[in-house]
Amino acid sequence: MLSKALANKTIFLTGSSVVMSVKERITQHGGQVYCYPLIETVEKETKEDQIYLCNLTAYNWLIFTSQNAVKYFVNKLERALTTLSSTIKIAAVGEKTAALLKKHGYPIHFIPTVYSADVFIKEFQLQSNERALFVRGSMAKSTIRDGTGADEWTVYETHAHQRYVEDLKERIRNVPNPVVIFASPSAVDVYANEVATSISWDQVKIASIGHITTAALEKYGITPSVQPKIYTMQAVIEQLIVEESST
């Protein structure tokens, strides 16, 4: 019989997509769960697009760290009636990013052992005669560029999703024992600037996926209560269940 470790807990997931098994796991243990994607993305179109599209063969590697980068990159290729040369190798950070690339027919030639940018640059070996292009969003950190020397192509912009921000503030004020789970530095920044200005960090329990997200929280003086060594939403929920079971 499953415990009710999360009874009276209201858990807010700040990412844009969450697998059903995670939501089911929370409800099985008595918790309530809501998904509030705090950021929204829009494709960025500039004169740079044509330059990169025409010069993709100059690169030996393409680097992706998000599903959104994959989506907007593919959109640009399809509109330009361009196909990716089979000589270009693909590096991906994260299972979901890699899965979406494979879905579009792109084989993965490198994926780090831990799904974070700083681990990526430690493990990714770019030869002296090779060039890499980092396909990114507007809020991506400089870690990949600084660590690999890759050129950068910004294919989408990230903004605060105002409707969800306002709804989240209202919901947190009216539920018992709120837990907010962050899976990206972008979500942390939006929460800090749009939510935490009117709702104290002390009013919620904070969980974090990955040490880059944790570092973003620490920038605001916040140490997450839950931060598993495995960087997945499932791992966060399992650790939360264990901690609440022992209290």
C-alpha atoms as one frame of an Amber mdcrd trajectory, in Angstrom:
protein
   0.000   0.000   0.000   1.348   3.404  -0.962   2.053   5.941   1.760   0.283
   9.270   1.908   3.550  11.113   2.464   2.450  14.014   0.272  -0.990  14.439
   1.844  -1.778  18.131   2.374   1.089  19.050   0.021   0.441  21.156  -3.084
   3.196  20.736  -5.644   3.812  23.228  -8.421   5.803  22.145 -11.471   7.273
  25.157 -13.271   8.344  23.426 -16.491   6.490  23.467 -19.806   5.969  19.712
 -20.054   5.714  17.024 -17.400   5.203  13.333 -18.042   1.959  11.851 -16.737
   3.809   9.302 -14.578   5.213  12.130 -12.438   1.765  13.601 -11.811   0.389
  10.156 -11.030   3.207   9.478  -8.571   2.372  12.660  -6.676  -1.364  11.965
  -6.496  -0.767   8.325  -5.512   0.981   9.606  -2.398  -1.813  12.036  -1.547
  -0.431  15.239  -3.050  -2.087  17.794  -5.284  -0.150  18.824  -8.398  -0.365
  21.789 -10.759   1.715  22.644 -13.801   2.613  26.307 -14.213   5.052  26.877
 -17.091   6.575  30.187 -16.045   8.309  30.826 -19.344   7.070  30.971 -22.901
   9.157  30.864 -26.046   8.842  32.496 -29.449  10.991  31.913 -32.484  13.612
  34.574 -33.101  14.014  35.587 -36.717  16.971  37.743 -37.742  19.386  38.170
 -40.643  21.667  35.754 -38.796  19.331  32.906 -39.733  20.270  33.020 -43.391
  23.957  33.269 -42.588  23.908  30.151 -40.396  21.611  28.230 -42.728  23.964
  28.852 -45.631  27.064  27.977 -43.625  26.037  24.921 -41.614  28.532  22.764
 -43.498  31.319  24.879 -42.028  30.604  23.263 -38.669  31.635  19.820 -37.480
  29.298  19.836 -34.469  25.890  21.198 -33.532  25.195  21.475 -29.796  21.676
  21.444 -28.318  20.760  21.820 -24.641  16.972  22.170 -24.890  13.967  20.783
 -26.724  12.948  24.300 -27.734  16.266  24.811 -29.514  15.644  21.613 -31.464
  12.082  22.627 -32.351  12.955  26.076 -33.648  16.077  24.843 -35.425  14.023
  22.244 -37.306  11.407  24.887 -38.151  14.055  27.091 -39.715  15.535  24.235
 -41.742  12.126  23.164 -43.030  11.105  26.684 -44.080  14.418  27.131 -45.890
  14.004  23.709 -47.553  17.400  22.826 -46.107  18.577  19.424 -44.944  21.364
  18.764 -42.494  24.506  17.202 -43.929  25.274  13.729 -42.598  28.853  14.867
 -41.936  27.709  17.152 -39.112  27.760  15.525 -35.687  25.185  16.233 -32.990
  25.823  16.776 -29.276  22.873  16.894 -26.880  22.419  17.666 -23.195  19.498
  15.793 -21.647  17.420  12.742 -22.521  14.440  14.730 -23.777  16.607  16.903
 -26.012  18.286  13.805 -27.440  14.946  12.040 -27.914  13.496  14.942 -29.909
  16.587  15.090 -32.120  16.285  11.362 -32.817  12.579  11.802 -33.580  13.576
  14.213 -36.336  16.082  11.703 -37.678  19.269  13.182 -36.233  21.658  10.645
 -34.654  23.335  11.660 -31.402  27.135  11.502 -31.424  27.745  12.805 -27.910
  25.764  13.137 -24.690  27.335  13.903 -21.285  27.120  11.532 -18.340  25.352
  14.236 -16.305  22.833  16.486 -18.009  24.314  19.909 -17.312  26.289  22.419
 -19.317  29.355  22.489 -17.084  29.695  18.702 -17.121  29.223  18.829 -20.883
  32.228  21.107 -21.404  34.402  18.867 -19.220  33.554  15.756 -21.232  33.085
  17.143 -24.736  36.307  16.971 -26.724  36.434  19.395 -29.649  39.476  18.834
 -31.823  41.663  21.801 -32.702  40.565  21.690 -36.349  36.847  21.378 -35.550
  34.163  24.041 -35.255  30.977  23.832 -33.199  27.716  25.770 -33.318  25.611
  26.063 -30.158  21.910  26.352 -31.056  20.382  28.200 -28.118  17.667  30.361
 -26.605  18.007  33.973 -25.551  18.365  33.163 -21.839  20.975  30.414 -22.240
  24.050  30.930 -20.072  27.505  31.486 -21.579  28.846  28.187 -20.185  28.816
  26.296 -23.488  30.320  29.158 -25.488  33.017  29.924 -22.942  33.881  26.282
 -22.340  34.019  25.070 -25.944  34.631  28.162 -28.055  31.475  27.359 -30.046
  29.727  29.943 -32.156  26.159  30.726 -31.031  22.923  30.851 -33.001  19.988
  32.184 -30.957  16.879  30.631 -32.501  14.263  31.554 -29.889  13.508  34.068
 -27.167  12.270  33.314 -23.670   9.799  35.495 -21.780   7.846  35.343 -18.544
   4.448  33.741 -19.121   2.404  36.431 -17.397  -0.909  34.570 -17.242   0.671
  31.636 -15.446   2.685  33.938 -13.197  -0.457  35.652 -11.914  -2.324  32.368
 -11.506   0.577  30.859  -9.588   0.731  33.753  -7.142  -2.977  33.455  -6.435
  -2.800  29.682  -6.006   0.192  29.749  -3.633  -1.613  32.221  -1.385  -4.574
  29.875  -1.037  -3.163  26.362  -0.615  -1.501  24.572   2.310   2.169  23.553
   2.231   3.144  24.653  -1.288   6.189  23.024  -2.889   7.706  24.657  -5.987
   9.927  22.551  -8.246  12.393  24.254 -10.597  14.030  22.499 -13.543  15.784
  25.439 -15.217  17.585  28.676 -14.320  15.143  30.564 -16.573  12.186  29.472
 -14.450  14.099  30.494 -11.308  14.735  33.972 -12.700  11.094  34.476 -13.691
   9.870  33.282 -10.288  12.350  35.510  -8.459  11.423  38.602 -10.456   7.697
  38.029 -10.876   6.507  35.927  -7.926   8.973  36.232  -5.051   8.579  40.014
  -5.073   5.132  39.587  -3.510   5.348  36.093  -1.957   8.241  35.368   0.372
  10.534  32.464  -0.471   9.895  31.329   3.120   6.258  30.601   2.260   7.179
  27.710  -0.050   9.359  24.625   0.006  11.849  24.711  -2.867  13.048  21.745
  -4.932  15.652  21.901  -7.684  16.705  19.707 -10.589  20.416  19.976 -11.392
  23.223  21.987  -9.892  22.935  24.751 -12.502  19.349  25.366 -11.396  20.483
  25.176  -7.780  23.175  27.767  -8.509  20.509  30.052  -9.965  18.507  29.736
  -6.733  21.582  30.379  -4.609  22.089  33.603  -6.537  18.921  34.781  -4.776
  20.089  33.437  -1.413  17.945  30.287  -1.595  19.163  26.771  -0.765  16.707
  24.158  -2.084  15.246  21.739   0.454  15.206  19.002  -2.170  18.005  18.581
  -4.738  18.617  14.955  -5.781  21.863  13.789  -7.323  19.967  12.419 -10.334
  18.757  15.258 -12.518  15.190  14.216 -13.277  11.730  15.240 -12.124  11.114
  11.658 -11.021  14.141  11.814  -8.711  12.865  15.027  -7.124   9.483  13.471
  -6.386  11.036  10.307  -4.952  13.297  12.298  -2.629  10.362  14.461  -1.582
   8.329  11.337  -0.751  11.186   9.919   1.330  11.695  13.165   3.236   8.014
  13.662   3.948   7.640  10.028   5.031  10.271  10.526   7.701   8.715  13.662
   9.204
